[in-house]
């Protein structure tokens, strides 16, 4: 037996969208010294004609884009940290909502089968959230999803209202100038990982290197930047020489640049069987690549060719 249609999401969508617009408008006014400042921007309104489960998945994705992508760049976390100052979240529920969106999005859109601490924490967080909202750690019935949908809308609406009030409070604060400078510094200190990826590739390309494990290299660069927040201020990655120097230094000290060869490359190219000779050729290739990491797989194989005669 199907439940009756729920008309509440349509109203909530419109309220959320209007709150988003109001936040952008007042944030732009408060930060008028920064041209074109915006927090959320043109994030599209959601579709209405879907079942409760689909609507829940869509709103999680939508909120993730708001809070963790557009909002991260605009320093929304700095505003959340001011909630306590202005008594906007006395029971901590809105902060908990803000922090739950990322794990919920990960829960639905990533593989969590690997039993590591991060995946385990994500699954526990989401199961606890579901249990609180609908009484089940694993929503299955449509009624479960309707409850999850109802409460995430409610929390999102109240959270965005609190963000709006927080910006207004900052604008009215006697320490307004200093607080806005602090907010601006916070935004500059929060490095955007996609932007960092692009700049790492750009710097590496200039050195003739193709980065294999971008995440490993990015994490090292990001840690260095995070440890020097007091001196590094991002004014646009493409123009920030300090950050480019950090990336360059990290690439040069990286001891494990990934060689673009695997055993099958040696076996197929030189028509030799598995065994010790494959191992020796890979060792030789590793040394060659360490001295010239700009070499492609084909160029590396050519340099190994003279050593590829079958062992007697």
Order of alpha helices (4+ residues) and beta strands (2+ residues): alpha-alpha-alpha-alpha-alpha-alpha-alpha-alpha-alpha-alpha-alpha-alpha-alpha-alpha
